[in-house]
Amino acid sequence: MHSPSTDLEQAELAQDSKLTPIPVTVAAGDGIGPEITAAVMSILSAAGAHLDAEYVEVGEQVYLRGNTSGIPQEAWDSIARTRVMLKGPITTPQGGGYKSLNVTMRKTLGLYANVRPCRTYKPIVTTRHPDMDVVIVRENEEDLYAGIEHRQTQDVAQCLKLITRSGSERIARYAFEYARQHGRSKITCMIKDNIMKLTDGLFHRVFDEVAREYPEIQAHSQIVDFGMANFVHRPEDYDVVLLPNLYGDILSDIAAQMTGSVGLGGSVNIGSGGAIFEAIHGSAPDLARDVANPSGLLLAAVEMLRHLKLDSIAAKVMNAWLCTLEEGIHTVDIAGAHTKERAGTRRFTEAVIERLGRRPVQLAAVDEPATQSTEPLETGVSANPTSVLNTPVEKKTLVGVDVFVDEAGVLPDALAAKLQAASTGEFTLKMITNRGVKVWPNGREETLCTDHWRCRFEGANPRNADVAGLLANLAHAGIDFIKTEQLYNFDGKPGYSLGQGQ
């Protein structure tokens, strides 16, 4: 049932009707995507959002028709025009098939920041954490999600973890600017730099450097395994959490589920190339029709409205959604003690539309403007790798090379003898590791070895030409080298991980 509009609301609607529709790209996605996208678009239309929706098809069906990225050119063209996309969930195959379309779009468009607000709606939605109100800020382009993987031997596949100073600085500065603009007082950075000292260590160091420029905001760091465990136990201790890509993906799903359902999670991908708004959950292709909760995508759409400066409509939609929750009309995933009607997707959508123009009583109403814009913040860090922290250029010196060798059924001592016989005078074999454990010299018989060996050669003043000569000798000796990594010192400090005993 529609509530009567006030004179002010009528005036706003009359004014809105004169506005030129705002172009946005809409992709319904896969699985439940088309259903919840249609639901959300109908709510936005009923609320008076004048959007010129350019519908594009991306995802699984595009891939199956022969487009290896799952993104046709017309979709890229539309995003280039609108710079705003509302995207339903996409199916990403596990263990094979096409690369994640979500990752491809974020990286191609330079959407370096992923922002996922996670709050509870006490006492309406059942949760064990009624005081949770957290924003997860996730680096969106780097880390293991670079997707650089190789199968190197019969037994071993690898994935490269890439962390850059420029990318780390850009996301750290975004997090601090976000906290400042949204009245957040504390940022916690979660990393695993007790193990990954170079990659996560770099992310941590840059966070600390940027934090010094924001003295009014508390800056903390935690080892990610302890941090996540503590987060699950006491989420009220956290305000803004900053994480590299993989950890951020994991924690944001955990946090969304802690609010009562992952179906309540909306997500903003923001950067120099525009913005993509989406639910954090997947496409759920096996879920029955008229069951899915459209709330995650709807909350993402609310953020899209704010991004488009449609704050009054964003507030109207949000308040109608809150009214629907507090009046006990719930989809099955959030049904609980306060549920009065279990609603399917269509009924829940209708209920939100019926409550447009109303304000919640128990849950805190949203007023315009509800929050600051989600558009990219001026971080001072451009898309190129030039840092604004004015880090001096370090002297880079080649000191050796790690040669990765594929050889099965060989003992470390025998492999070392073979390598030493084939090496050149410029290099000395210093160490062999297997799966990161030193097995030569002085290895242990108990260590499990695969067919993948890292063989470290060091020299006094080697050149790249010397590395090429070493590889030529190894090839002549029939040694199957599959990868090399140059070893460099930066201002005299090793830029590579040291092996056990070094």
N, C-alpha and C positions, 0 to 999 in steps of 0.2 A: 504494500500500500504506500503510495507516494504521500509525503508530507507536503502541506502547502508551502510554496516558496515565499520568502519574504520579498518586500519591495526591492531590497538591495540585490538579492539573488536574481530577481527578474531583470533588473537593470544590467547586471553582469551578463546574463544570457543574451540580452538584446545587443549589448556591446560585442560579445563574443561572435554573434552571428554575422557581424560585419567584417570580421577578421579573415584574412586570407588563410586557407588551410595550410598547416605546416607539414611539409613532406617528411615522411619517415619510411624507412625500409622495414618490412615485416616478413619474417621467415617462420613458417609454422613448425618446421622441423619434422621429426619422426615420432612413431609410437603415439603417446598421448599428446604430442605437440600440437597437432591441428585442432584437437578438441579444446585444450586449455587456451590456445591462442585465440580461437573464435570467442570463447567466453570472455577473455580479457578485453578484446576489441569491442565487444558489445557493451561492456560496462563503461569503457572510455567514451564510446559514442553517446550512451545515455547520459553521461555526466557533462556532456557539452564540449568535449575535447575535439577541436576542429583539426583533424589530422588527415593529410592526404597520403593514405597508406599505399606504398608501392610493394605489392606482394611478389616475393621471389621464392624460388624453390632451391633449397640447399639440403645436403645430407645424403642419406643412404640411397634413395632412388636415383638421384643424380649420378652417384658413383656407379650404381649398377647399370646405368645407361652408357657407361664408358668414360665418364669424366673422373680421372684418377684423384682429383682433390675433393670432389663432392660439391664444388662451388663453381657454377657456370659464370661466364663473363658478364652476363646481364646482372647477376647479383653484385659483383664487384662494381659495375657501373652505377648501380642504384646507390650503393653505400657511398661511393665517391660523390654523388650528387647530394644525398641527404645528410651524410655524416652521423646519422643516428639509426640504430637498428634495434627492433624488438624481436628477439629470437626465441622460438620454442626449443625444447631439448632435442639434441641430435644423438642418434645412435652411433657409438664408436665401437667397432669390433674389438674383441679381446684377443690378443695373441696373434693377430694377423690382419689382413685387409688394409684398408686405407688409413692413413695417418689421421689423428684427431683433427676434425674440421675446426673445432673450437680453438685449439692451439694455433692452427694455421691462420685463422682470422685475426686472433689477438696479436700474433707476432707480425703479420703482414701489415696490419694497420697501426702498429706501434702502440697498442693499448697496454701500456706497461703496468698499470695499476688495476688490481681487482679488489673491489671494496664490497664486503659482505656484512651488513648490520645483522646482528643476532640478538633479539630481545625476547623476553617472555611476556605473556599476556595474562598475568595473574588477576583474579583467581579463575579465569574463564577456561583457559587451556591448561590441562593437567601437565605439570612439570615438577621435577624435584628441585628446581633451581628458580624460585619465584623472583629473585632479585637480579637476574642476569640481564645486562644491557651492555653488549660488547660489539665493537667493530673490528672485524678481521681485515687487515690490509695485506694483500698477498702480491709479491712480485710476480709478474705475469708472463715474462718472456724467456727467462733463462733457466738455470739449474738443470736437472735431469730432463725437464720438459722441452729442452732444445731438440730432443728426439734424435740425437746423433748416436746411432747404434750400429754395431757390426758383429756378425758372427765371424770369429777369428780362427777357431779350430773346430774339430769334431766335438769338443767338450765345452767350449767357452764362448759366450757372447758377452759383449761389453756395451755399456751406455756411458757416454761422456757427460760429466757434470760441469757445466760452464757457469761461472760466476764472474761478473765484470765489475770493476770499480765504478764505471759510469752508470751501469744499470742499478747497482746497489745504492749509489748516492741518489739517483733519481727517485727510487721508491722510498728510501728513508726520508728524503725531504718532503715527498708527497705526504707521508704519514704524519710528519710533524706539522705541516701546513693544515692538513685535514683536522688534526687535533686542535690546533689553534682556532680555526674558523668555526668549529662545531662545539667549542667549549669543553673539550675533553682534556683531562689533566695528566694522564699517564700513558706512556707507551712501553710495552714489553716486547723486546726482540727475542725470538726463539731461534736458536741455532744449535748445531752439533759440532762446534769447533774444538772440542776436546779430542775428536777423532779426525775430522776433516779440517785440518789446521790451516790449509791454504785457501780452500774455497769458502767454507762457512766462516773461517777466520777472517777473510776479507770482508764478507758481509757484516760481520760483527764490528770490525774496526771502523768501517765507514759509518755504521750506525752511531758509534760513539763520537766520531768526528762531527757528524751533523748535529747530534744532540747538544753539543756545546753551544750551538747557535740559538737554542731554544731553552734558555735557563728556567723559564716559567713552567715547563712541562717536565714531569718526572720521567726519567729514562732508566729502564731496567733491562737486564738480559737474563735469560735462563737457558740451560741446556734443554733441548726440545723434548726429550723423553720425560724428564721431570716436569717441564712446563706443561705439557699436555696432560699428564697425570694430575697435576695440581689444578689445572683448568677444569677438568671434569669434576673434581672434588669441590672446588671453590671458585666458580666463574665470577662471582661478585668481586673478587680481588683484581679483576682485569677490566681495562677500559678500552684501549686500542692495543691490538696485538699485531706486530709486524713480523712477517715470515718470508723466507724464500719460497719459491714456487711449490715444490712438492709438499713441504710441511704445511703451507698455507691451504692447499687443496684439502688435505686430510683434516686439519683442525676446523676449517669452516664447515665441512659436512658434519663433523662431530658437534660443533656448536649449534648448528641449525637443528639437529635432532634433539639436542638438549632443551630447546625452546618448546618442544612438544611434538614436532614433526619436521622432517627435512622438507616437507611440502610447504613450509612457511618461509623458506629461504629465498630471498631475492639477491641478485648480484649485479654489480655495475662494473663493466670493463671500460677504462677511460684512458685516453692518451691523445697524442698529437693528431692521430688520424680519425678521431671521432669517438663514438661511444656505442657499446653494445650492451643492452639490458636483457637479462635472462634469469630464469630460475636456476638454482644451483643443482637441482636434482636431474637425473637422467630421463631418458625417453620412455622407460618402463613399457616396452613393447608388448609384454604379456598381460598387462593390466586390462581388466574388462572395461568396456565402454561405460561412460557416465558414472565413474567412480573417482577419477583423479581430482585432487585438490588444485584449483587454479591459483591459489593464494600466492605461491612463490613468484609466479610470473606476474601476477597482479601487483605485488609489492615492487617488483622490478619496474613495472610500467609506471607506478607512482613516482619512482625516482626519475624515470624518463620525462614525465611531465614537469618535474621540478627543473630538470636539466634544460627543458624547453621554455622555462620561465612561466609555465602554466600553474603557478602555485595554488591559486584558488581552486582549480579543478583537482589538483593533486590532493589537497586537503579534503575536498568533498568526497572523493573516492575513498580515501583512507578512513574517514569518519563513518562512511556507509559500511565499509568492511568491518570496522570495529563494532558497529551496532549489530551487524549480523552475528559476529562471534558472541557478544555478550547476551544476545537474545537466544542463544543456544542452538542456532542453526549451524551444524558442523558436518564436514565431510568425515568419512569413516576413520581417516588417519588421526584426527584430533578429537574424536568422540570420547567423552568421559563423563564425569559426575555432573557437569553443568550442561550436558547435551539435552536438548528438548526435542530436536528433530534431526535425524540422520539424513543428510541431503546428498544427492548425487551432484555431479558437476553442473548440470543444467539448473537444478533447483537452487543450489548455492549461488549461482550466477544471478538468477532471478531475484533472490533475496537481497543481494547486494544492491541491485538496481532499484528495488522497491524502497530501499532505505537511503537513497541519495537525497541529500538535503537535511538529513538528521545528524545529531551528534550523540556519541555514546555517553552513558551515565557512569558506569563503573570503571571502564577503561578511560585513560586520559585522552581527551579529544585533541585533534591536531588543528592548530590554527595556522593561518597563512601569514608570513611564509613559515613553513614547518622547519626548514633547515636551509643551510647555505646551498648554493648551486653545486652540482656534482661535476661541472665542467673542469677540464684540466687546470690544475693550479700552476701558477708561474713558479716553477721549481728552480729556475736558473740552470737547469741541465737540459741541453738539447739532445736531439736524436744521435748526434755524433759523440765519439768517446772523449770529448774534451771535458775535464772535470772543473768545477768551480771551486773546489777545495784547494786549488793551486798546489797540488802535489808535485814536488820537483821531479824532473825526469831522472831516473836512476840509470847508472851505467850497467849495461847488460853484457855479460861475459860468458862465452861458451866454455864449459868445463868438461863436457862429456856427452854421452848418449845412452839412453836405455833402448836396447834392441829386444823386441819381443819375438820369441821363437816358438814355432809349432813343432814339437817332437814328442811322440808317445813312447812309453815303455823304456825310457832312458833314466839312468840314475844321475843325480846332480853332479857327482864327481866326474862321470864319463862325459857329460855335456860340457862341463867346465874345461876338460882337457881338449875337447874338440874345438871349443871357442878360442882357447888360448893358442892353439896351433894355427888358427886361421887369422888371428888378430894382427894388426899392423903395429909398427913401432910407436905411433903417436898415442896409442891407447893401451891401457892395462885393464884387464877384467877384474873388477872389484867385488862383485856380488851377483848372485843369482837368487831370485825369489820366485815362489810359486803361489799364486793367489794372495800376494802381499806378504808372505812369510819367507824369511831368509832360509834357504836350504843349502847354500854354498857361500863361503866356506863354513865349516863347523855346523852343518845342519843336523837335524835329528831324524832317526829312522821312522819315528811315529808320525811325522808330518805327511798328510795326504797330498800327493802331487797329481796334477792333471797334465795335459799335454801343452800347457800354456806357460812359458817361462819368460820372466823379465831378466834380462842380462845387462848389467850396468858396466859400461866402459867409461873410464875417466882418463883425462890427459892433461898435460901441463898447459899448453897453449894451442888447443886444437882449432881447426877451421872447419867450415862446412865441407870443404873439399876433402878434408881428412875423414869426415864421417862417410862421405860417398866412397872413399877408398876402402874403408873398413867393410862397408856393405858389399862392395865388389869382391873382397876376399872371402867373406862369409858365403856369398852366392857360389863362388868357385869351389868352396869346400862342401857344397851341397846342403848348407844349413838353411832351412826354410824360415827366413825372417818375415814376419807378417805386419810389423808396425815398428816405428821408431818414435822416440820422444827426445828432443834435444834437452840437455841439462844446462841451465843458465844460473849464474849468480847475478843478483841485482844489488849493486853497491856492496859487493862482497858477501852478501847473504844468500844462502841457497834458495833458489826458486823452485824447489822440487822436494818431495817427501824423502826423508832419509830412511834407509832400511835398518832393520834391527842390527845393533852392534856398530852402527856408524856414528 
